[in-house]
Amino acid sequence: MTKGTGDRSTRHISVVIRRIREKTESFGVEIENYQSVGYGLSVEGRAVVKAALGARA
């Protein structure tokens, strides 16, 4: 996401994920960390997002 060392960009991603978590937790959407893989939505979080998107259609 940024130029520079790996530590700096890794830290930046962590900060962005933390801020997204703060905004989504009130909706019941949880972002999980999968060690050595990345991030993803919990099963419950995916259901909330799917229901919200279905409501718009």
N, C-alpha and C positions, 0 to 999 in steps of 0.2 A: 504494500500500500504506500510505502514511502521509500525514498532512496536512503541508503545508508546501511548500517549494520543490521544483522538479523535480529539482535536483541531489541533494537529500537522499533522495528516494524512489528515484531511479536508483541511488544508492550502496547503499541498503538492499537492493534487488533483486540487485545484484552480490554482496553479502555472502551473501545467502541461496543464490544459485546456486553460489557457491564452496563453501559448506558441504555442499550436496547433492552436488556433484562429489566432494568428499572421501569421502563415505559410499558413493557408487555405483561409484567407479573400481575397487575391489577385486572387484566383480562383473562387470567388463567393460562397464559401461554408461557411455558417454561423452556428456556434454551439450555440444552445439556452439552457438556463437554465430553467428547469421546476421545480418550487418551490416544495420542499418536495418529488420530484420524481427522478431527476437527470438531465442528459444532453442528447441532441439529435440534429440531424441536422434539419435545417429549411426545409420547403417544397422545396424551391428553391435549397438549398444545396443538398438535396437528388437527385433532377433532374440532377444537375451538375455531381455528382458522378456516377449516373446511366448511363449518356451519356458517361462519360469517360471510364467506365468499358465496355460498349457496343462497344466502338470504338476499344478496344483491342482484343475483341473476334473475 
